Amino acid sequence: EVVRPSLHEELIKGEVQAAAVAGARVFVAAASEAPPKQRLLREGAVQEVSTRSCDEAMGDGETSLAQYWLSRGWQVYADQARSSKVRQVLIQHGTSVLSY
């Protein structure tokens, strides 16, 4: 398995600009495979790095991205201070666009 910094870490360090990643091929974790399960990755392409943080509502306007992932067992999203700093990223998988 290849390990590399997350997009969030690269944005914070200033190593990459949000606009520069549009179209980049990425692997994202499937929400259904929370730790300690083995990570299941899906391939997609970055459509946009949103200005919204993970503790803000997704496209449905009701549920935050952090609440969505937390409800599926991803305990890292329970840290509201961290979730408020991590930006949502829209990833295209085929014809669907999902928030990560």
C-alpha positions in Angstrom: 0.0 0.0 0.0 1.3 3.5 -0.9 1.1 6.1 1.9 1.1 9.8 1.1 -0.1 12.9 2.7 -3.8 13.7 2.4 -5.1 16.5 0.2 -5.9 18.4 3.4 -2.3 18.1 4.6 -1.0 19.3 1.2 -3.3 22.3 1.2 -2.4 23.3 4.8 1.3 23.1 4.0 0.8 25.2 0.9 2.3 22.4 -1.3 -0.7 22.6 -3.6 -3.4 25.1 -4.5 -7.1 24.1 -4.4 -7.7 25.1 -8.0 -4.6 23.1 -9.2 -6.1 19.8 -8.1 -9.2 19.9 -10.3 -9.2 16.9 -12.5 -6.5 15.0 -10.5 -7.0 11.3 -10.2 -7.4 10.2 -6.6 -8.2 7.3 -4.4 -10.8 7.9 -1.7 -12.0 5.6 1.2 -15.4 4.0 1.0 -17.6 5.3 3.9 -18.8 1.7 4.6 -15.3 0.5 5.5 -14.5 2.3 8.8 -11.5 1.3 10.9 -10.7 -1.3 12.0 -11.9 -2.8 8.8 -9.4 -3.0 5.9 -9.7 0.2 3.9 -11.7 -0.1 0.6 -10.6 2.6 -1.9 -12.5 3.9 -4.9 -10.8 5.8 -7.7 -12.2 9.1 -8.9 -11.3 12.6 -10.1 -11.3 15.8 -8.1 -14.0 18.0 -9.3 -13.7 20.8 -6.7 -12.1 21.6 -3.4 -15.0 23.3 -1.6 -14.8 26.3 0.7 -17.1 24.3 3.1 -15.6 22.5 6.0 -16.5 18.9 6.9 -18.6 20.2 9.8 -20.9 22.1 7.4 -23.8 20.7 5.6 -23.4 18.7 2.4 -25.5 19.1 -0.7 -28.7 18.0 1.1 -28.4 21.0 3.3 -29.2 19.1 6.5 -26.4 16.6 7.3 -22.8 17.7 7.8 -20.1 15.6 6.1 -18.6 14.9 9.5 -21.9 13.6 10.8 -22.3 11.3 7.7 -18.9 9.7 8.2 -19.2 9.5 12.0 -22.6 7.7 11.6 -20.7 5.1 9.6 -18.1 4.5 12.3 -15.3 6.9 11.3 -14.5 8.2 14.9 -11.9 10.7 13.6 -14.8 12.9 12.6 -16.0 13.2 16.2 -13.2 15.8 16.7 -15.2 18.9 15.8 -12.1 21.1 16.0 -10.5 19.0 13.3 -13.7 18.6 11.2 -14.1 22.4 11.2 -10.7 22.8 9.5 -10.8 20.0 6.9 -12.4 21.1 3.6 -15.0 19.1 1.7 -13.8 17.8 -1.7 -16.2 16.8 -4.5 -15.0 13.7 -6.3 -16.5 12.4 -9.5 -17.0 8.6 -9.9 -18.3 7.9 -13.4 -21.4 10.1 -13.7 -21.8 10.7 -9.9 -20.2 13.4 -7.8 -19.8 12.7 -4.1 -18.6 14.8 -1.1 -15.5 13.6 0.8 
